[in-house]
Amino acid sequence: MAGDVILQTRGLTKEFRGFMAVKDVDLQVRRGTIHALIGPNGAGKTTCFNLLTHFLAPTRGRITFNGRDITGRRPAEIARLGLVRSFQISAVFPHLTVLENVRIALQRQRGRSFDFWRSERVLEGLRARTMELLEAVGLAGFAATPAVELPYGRKRALEIATTLALEPEMMLLDEPTAGMAHEDVDRISALIKQVARNRTVLMVEHNLGVVEHLSDTITVLARGEVLAEGDYARVSANPDVIQAYMGSGHS
C-alpha cells in the first residue's frame, strides 16, 4: 500500500511574466506517508501548493490525484475529491466558538454550505462528531471558547480539526508550525503524526527538526526546481542542498 502513488505531478510549471516560479516539477507522493516539501525562501514551495489545489493555474504540466487528472479543476471540486489544504494563516471564524467552527466544517462536508439557520435538532446531530474531532486534536476542553481567544498553537490545532471535518484522504499543510513556541511545535508535530495514521500528508515546513522527525520522504526545491529527494539522512547530506540553504542564510 505504501508504494501506491496518490498524488503525482508531471512537468509542473508556473511562469509569472518571464519569472519561472516553479519549473518542471515531477512529484510523487505515496499513499499513507508524510511527504515534506522544503527549500530556502523563494524556492517555489507555496506556489507549488497553490498549483496542486488550483488556487493558481499551471503554465504547463499535469496533476493527478488517485489516478484522476485534476489539472484545471476548481479548488472546491478538488477538495470534494479528498485533497484538502489547510492554510498557513489560520482560517477559522474568530468570533464563533471552537465547537461552532468545527460544526460548520462538518455542515460543509455534508453539502450544507454555511447554513447557520439549520434547526437546533440538526445542529445537535453533528455534536457527537464535532466533539470526537475536538478530542482528537486536544481541544475538547476549549469547545465553548471563542476561536479568537485561543493561543496561537491551539488555533492551528482548531484549523487542523476543521480540515479533518472535511474527511480528506490527503491533507496539504502549509507551514503548520510557523511562528510557534517550542511546546506548541511539539504538540502540533504529535498531532500531525496522529492524523497521518490513516491518511496522506504533504506539508511545506521551514522547521527542519519537524521535517526530520515526521517525514517519510522529503523533496527539496530551489529556484523552482527539484534539487533532491529522499529521506532526511539522504537529503541533509546532499552537497547541493547544503549549498542552497547556506547560500540563503539558512542553517
C-alpha positions in Angstrom: 0.0 0.0 0.0 2.8 2.4 0.9 4.2 2.1 -2.7 0.9 3.3 -4.2 1.2 6.8 -5.5 -1.8 9.0 -4.5 -0.6 12.4 -5.9 1.6 12.9 -8.9 2.8 15.9 -11.0 4.5 15.8 -14.4 6.4 18.8 -15.7 4.5 21.2 -13.3 5.5 24.7 -14.3 4.4 28.2 -13.3 5.7 31.3 -15.0 5.0 34.9 -14.0 5.9 37.4 -16.7 9.1 35.7 -17.5 10.0 34.6 -14.0 9.9 30.8 -13.5 8.5 30.3 -10.0 8.1 26.5 -10.5 9.9 24.7 -13.3 9.2 21.1 -14.5 8.5 19.7 -11.0 7.8 15.9 -11.0 6.4 15.0 -7.7 5.3 11.6 -6.4 3.6 11.3 -3.1 3.0 7.7 -1.8 -0.3 6.9 -0.1 -0.2 6.7 3.7 3.1 8.7 4.0 4.1 12.1 5.3 5.9 13.9 2.5 7.7 17.3 3.2 8.3 20.0 0.6 11.3 22.1 1.8 13.7 24.7 0.5 15.1 28.1 1.1 12.9 31.2 0.8 11.7 31.8 -2.7 12.2 28.1 -3.7 8.6 27.9 -5.0 7.1 25.7 -2.2 3.9 27.8 -1.7 3.5 28.3 -5.4 3.6 24.5 -5.8 0.9 24.1 -3.1 -1.2 26.8 -4.9 -0.9 24.8 -8.2 -1.8 21.5 -6.6 -5.1 22.9 -5.2 -5.6 25.2 -8.3 -5.5 28.5 -6.4 -3.1 29.1 -9.3 -3.3 27.7 -12.8 -0.2 26.0 -14.1 1.5 27.4 -17.2 2.0 23.8 -18.2 2.2 20.3 -16.7 -0.3 17.8 -15.3 -1.5 16.9 -11.8 -3.1 13.5 -11.0 -4.8 12.6 -7.7 -5.9 9.0 -7.1 -5.2 8.3 -10.8 -7.5 11.1 -11.9 -6.3 14.2 -13.8 -7.3 17.2 -11.6 -5.4 19.8 -13.7 -7.6 22.9 -14.1 -10.4 21.7 -11.8 -11.8 24.3 -9.3 -10.5 24.3 -5.8 -13.8 23.3 -4.3 -14.1 20.3 -6.6 -10.5 19.2 -5.8 -11.5 19.4 -2.0 -14.5 17.2 -2.7 -12.3 14.6 -4.3 -10.5 14.3 -1.0 -7.5 16.7 -1.4 -7.8 19.4 1.2 -5.5 22.2 2.1 -5.0 23.8 5.5 -3.8 27.4 5.2 -0.7 28.9 6.7 -2.7 31.8 8.0 -5.3 30.5 10.4 -8.6 30.1 8.6 -11.2 30.0 11.3 -14.2 32.2 12.3 -12.6 34.2 15.1 -15.9 35.2 17.0 -17.5 31.7 16.8 -16.7 29.1 19.4 -14.3 26.3 18.8 -17.2 23.9 18.6 -19.2 26.1 16.2 -16.1 26.3 13.9 -15.8 22.5 13.6 -19.6 22.1 13.3 -19.7 24.5 10.3 -16.9 22.5 8.6 -19.0 19.3 9.2 -22.0 21.0 7.6 -19.8 21.9 4.6 -18.7 18.3 4.3 -22.3 17.2 4.1 -23.0 19.8 1.4 -24.8 22.3 3.5 -22.6 25.3 3.0 -22.6 27.7 6.0 -26.3 27.3 6.7 -26.4 28.9 10.1 -30.2 28.8 10.1 -30.4 25.0 10.4 -32.6 23.8 13.2 -31.1 23.1 16.6 -32.1 19.4 16.2 -30.0 19.1 13.0 -27.0 21.0 14.6 -27.2 18.8 17.7 -27.0 15.8 15.5 -23.5 17.0 14.5 -22.4 17.5 18.1 -21.0 14.0 18.7 -18.8 14.0 15.6 -17.7 17.6 16.5 -16.6 16.5 20.0 -14.8 13.5 18.5 -12.8 15.8 16.3 -12.1 18.2 19.2 -10.9 15.3 21.4 -8.6 14.1 18.6 -6.8 17.5 18.4 -6.8 18.1 22.2 -9.4 20.9 22.1 -12.3 19.2 23.9 -11.7 21.5 26.9 -11.9 24.6 24.7 -15.3 23.8 23.0 -17.1 26.9 24.3 -14.1 29.2 23.8 -14.3 31.8 21.0 -11.6 31.0 18.5 -10.1 34.5 18.8 -9.2 33.8 22.4 -7.2 30.6 21.7 -3.4 30.7 22.0 -1.7 30.5 18.6 -0.8 26.8 18.7 -4.3 25.8 19.8 -5.7 27.9 16.9 -3.6 25.9 14.5 -5.0 22.7 16.1 -8.5 24.0 15.5 -7.6 24.7 11.9 -6.5 21.0 11.6 -9.8 19.9 13.2 -11.8 21.9 10.7 -9.7 20.3 7.9 -10.3 16.9 9.3 -14.0 17.6 9.4 -14.0 17.5 5.6 -12.7 13.9 5.8 -9.8 14.4 3.5 -8.0 11.4 2.1 -4.9 13.7 1.7 -4.1 16.9 3.7 -1.8 19.7 2.5 -0.4 21.5 5.4 1.2 24.9 4.7 3.9 25.6 7.4 1.9 24.1 10.2 4.4 25.1 12.9 5.3 28.6 11.7 5.6 31.2 14.4 5.1 28.7 17.3 6.8 28.3 20.6 8.7 25.1 21.3 5.9 23.4 23.2 3.3 24.2 20.5 5.7 22.8 17.9 5.9 19.5 19.8 2.1 19.4 20.2 1.3 20.1 16.6 4.0 17.7 15.4 2.4 14.9 17.5 -1.0 15.9 16.1 0.3 15.7 12.5 1.7 12.2 13.2 -1.6 11.1 14.7 -3.8 12.4 11.9 -1.4 10.8 9.3 -2.1 7.3 10.6 -4.9 6.8 8.2 -4.3 9.5 5.5 -1.6 11.0 3.4 0.0 14.4 4.4 2.0 16.7 2.2 3.5 19.6 4.1 5.6 22.7 3.5 7.7 23.3 6.6 10.6 25.5 7.5 11.4 23.8 10.8 13.9 21.1 9.8 13.7 19.5 13.2 10.0 18.9 12.5 10.8 17.6 9.0 13.4 15.2 10.3 11.0 13.9 13.0 7.9 13.5 10.8 8.7 12.9 7.2 9.0 9.7 5.3 10.1 11.5 2.1 11.4 15.0 1.5 11.5 16.9 -1.7 13.9 19.9 -1.7 13.1 22.7 -4.1 15.5 25.5 -5.0 14.7 28.3 -7.5 11.5 26.4 -8.5 13.2 23.1 -9.4 13.6 19.8 -7.6 17.1 19.8 -6.1 17.0 16.5 -4.2 14.6 13.9 -2.9 14.8 11.1 -0.3 14.7 10.6 3.4 16.2 13.1 5.9 19.6 11.5 6.2 20.0 11.4 2.4 18.9 15.0 1.6 20.6 16.6 4.6 23.9 15.1 3.4 23.4 16.3 -0.2 26.1 18.9 -1.0 23.6 20.8 -3.3 21.1 21.0 -0.5 23.7 22.2 2.0 24.8 24.9 -0.5 21.2 26.0 -1.3 20.5 26.5 2.4 23.8 28.0 3.4 23.7 30.4 0.4 20.3 31.6 1.5 21.2 32.3 5.2 19.5 29.2 6.5 21.2 26.6 8.7 
